[in-house]
Each structure stands twice: as structure tokens, then as C-alpha cells.
Amino acid sequence: MKYAKTLPITLSGVLMAAISEVICYNNIQEAFLSNRLTWFGVEYVCDARNWAHHQIMSLPSSAETAMLTKCTPQATIFDAVRHALIVCSLITIFPLPLSSVPFPELASRLESDISQVLQDGQGAIPTSLLLWISSMAALAAIGTPKRASLVAIAARLCRNLHISSWESLQAILQDYFWSGDISDFDGIYLFLELQMQMLEQDAGNGDTIEDEIT
């Protein structure tokens, strides 16, 4: 996962403890399912799952993190990553149906986070990370009015990164946090929406995210 490489140390330091637990759980789960941990009881896998989910859900907000209270742009990025991680955890680690109560609220918070990041200037955050965040927001917004606007943002980011296939989008998602076995179906459906949106944008004024910031 690319968090440590793409986030400032003030952000990655706070997030990496929880993200490391997610990586550990993913490794345990993959090894268990492939029968490489035959001595490992399913209860240990459940314990690792519960601990990883607990770590994600226990991440403090930027307002509760002293080093971020006076740094608004980094605080916004931190909250965006935190909310996106919570979406992922509720989809892949401790799954809830996408129609469940937490997701519309998370989609709304992520839309606000993303809008603020774009207003502050995208230079503070890699486009690939912002695309992952926007994709998580779009998944959280399934069945809500916010889905269309979040898909439109993700589509413009895809155009910026010259993404033209599901495989290329999937590779970026996997760089951060993505479980193919669980989420690929929703991801493919999202990419089809992104394709349609990119075609509409190409037929329109052709603005990119960078154009809108400048």
C-alpha cells in the first residue's frame, strides 16, 4: 500500500498503525484461505479481522489530532483518507450491505472532504490517492443522490491519469486498499459509469480537475 510514500509524515505517521493492522489481517486471511496456515484456527482469523476493523474505526478525526489542528489542508486530506478507510473496512473487513445507514453519511462527509481538497489545491495530494478516495466515496453513495456528483469527480481524475480500462483503475485501487474478491463486481460497475461520464465530459468542455482548480 502506498500511503507511506504518498502522504506527508504528519499524516502517514498517524494512519500507518491502523493500515499496518489491515495489511496484517489481509495477509493472514489470504494465507488461511490458501491453506498455508493449516494450524491457524478460524478464531484467530476472526480476532485479526476484529482488531483491524477496531483500529480503523478508532482513528481520531483531524480535530482530535494535535499536530493537525493548525494545518487545515493536511487535516482535510487526513479526514478524507480516514473516511475512505472506514468505507473500505465496512465493505471488506466487517462488511455491511451498501444500503446500510453508515454509507450515505460517509458519502456526504467524503464529498465535503474532496471538495475542500480541490478547493485547497490538488498539489497537496497525489491524483491516484484522490481517485481512490473518490472511488470509495462513490461506492458509499450507491443508491443516493450524491452518487452522480462523486462519479463525475472520479471520472475527471481518471481522465487526468489516462485510465481507459477497468484493469488500470483496479491497479490504482489495489495500491491503497481494495479487496478484489469482495469489491470487484461493484468496482467494474463503477468503472462502466466512469466510462459513460468520461464520454460525456469529452463531448462537453473537456475540463480536467486541474483546469477547475486553476
N, C-alpha and C positions, 0 to 999 in steps of 0.2 A: 504494500500500500504506500502511496506517495505523499501522505500527509507531512511527514517529517521533512521531505525535500521541497514541498511547495508552500508550506506555511512558515511564517516568521517564528523564531524560537519562543517568543512570548505566547504564541498560540499553540504551537505543537507540543510545548512542554506540558501544558495543562491537559491537552487532549490525548497525548500518546499513551498514558497509563491505561485509559479505558480502551483505546484502539488496540493496544497490545493484548488485552484480555480477549477481544474479539478475534484477533489473529490466532491466539492460543486455542480458543474454542473451535474455530474453523479447522485448524489442524487436527485436533482431537476427533472432531466429527468425521472428517474425511478418512482418517486412519481407521476409525471404528467401522465405518460403513464399507471400507475395502478389506475388512478382516485382518488388518495389520496390527490390531490391538485385541487379540482374542482373549487375553487375560483381563481386559479392561471391561468392567461391568457397565451396563447401560446407566446405572445410577450415577456413575462418575461423569458420564457424558451430560446427564441432566444437571448435575451440580455445576459443571463448567458452563453450560448454557445459562443457568440461572445467575451465576456470578457475572458473566459477560453482560447480560441484559441489565443487571443491577448497576454495574459500573456505568453503562451508557445513560441509564435513566437518572443516575445520581450526579451527572455532570452539572456543575454550577452554571448559572447564567453569567453573562458578562458583568451584570450589575453586582453579582456576588463574588467576582474575581478582582481582587485589589489592583493587580497590575493592569487591568483593562478599563478601570472606571474613568480614567482620564485620557483614554485613547479611543475616540469614537470609531474611526474606520476599522481598526483591528477588532474592536468589540462587536461591530456588526458582522464581520467575517466569522468571528468565533461563534456568535449566536446562529448564524446560517449553517455552519458545519454541525454544530450541536443539534439543531433541529433536524437536519438531514440524517444524522446518525440515529436519532430517535425513530424516525420513519423507517430506516433500514432495520433497526432492531425489532420493531413491531411487525415488520413483514417477514424477516428471515430468521431471527433468533427466537423470539417469543411471539409467534405470528397471531395476528388478529385479522379478521376479514377487512378488506379495504373500505367497506361500507360502515365500519365501526366509528364510534364517536370521536376518538382522538384525531383521526386523519384530517377532517375538514379544518379543525383548529390549527393543526400543524401546517397544512397547506396555506392557510391565511398568514400565519407567522412567517413562513418561508417567503411568501410573496412580498411581504413587507421587508424582510431581510434583503432579498435580492434587489428590490427597488432601491433600497438605501445603498447597497454596494455599487450599483450602477450610477447612482447619483454622486457618490464619493469619487468615482473613477475606477474603471476596471483594472488599472495598472497595479492595484494593491493585491490582486488575486489572479492566479493563473486561469485562463479561459477554460481549461479542461476541468479544473475543480469547480468552477462556476457552472459548467454544464452538468456535472454530476449532481450538484446541489439542485439545479433547476429540474433535472430528471426526477429526483426524489420528490420534489415538490409537486410535479405533475402526477406522479403515482399517488401521492397523498390526496390529490384533488379529484381523483376519479369520481364521477357522478356529482360533482359540484360545479357551480358557475365559474369558479376560478381556473378550472382545467384549461379552458381555451387560451387565456392570457399567459399562463405558465408554459403551455406548449409553444406559443408564439415566441416567448423568450428563448426557450431551449432550441427552437428551430433556427433562430438568428445566430445562436452560439455554434450550432452545427455548421452553418454556412461559413462562419468565421474560421472554423477548423477544417473546412473542406471535407466534412463527413458525408459520404454518399452511400453507405451500406450499414446494415444492422451490425455486421461484424466489427466495423470500425468504431461505432458507438459503444458496443459491448466491451471492446478493449479498454476504452476510457473509463467506463463504469467499473470494470474489474480492477483498474488501477487504484480505486478508492475503496468501495465497499459494495459488493454485488454477489448475490448467490444465484448462479445460473439455474440450478435445479428448481429453485422456487420462483424466481422472478423473470426468467427469460420470456415466458409467454406474454406477461404484461409489458416487458421491455420491447418485444417485437411489435406489439400492438401500438405502443407509444411511438416507435420509430415510423410506423406507417402514417400516423398522424403528423409526425415531424416532416415526413416527405411531402405530404399534401400542403402543409404550411409553408415549406420552403418553396414549392412551386408557386404558391400564391404570392409569396414575397418577391420571387423573381419576376413575376408578372406585374408587380407593383413598382414601388420606387427604388427597390433594391438596397434600402438602408441596412447597414450592419449595426451590431451593438456599439462598435467603436464610433460609427457616424453619430449615433444618438448621444453618446457621452460628450463628444466634441461639439 
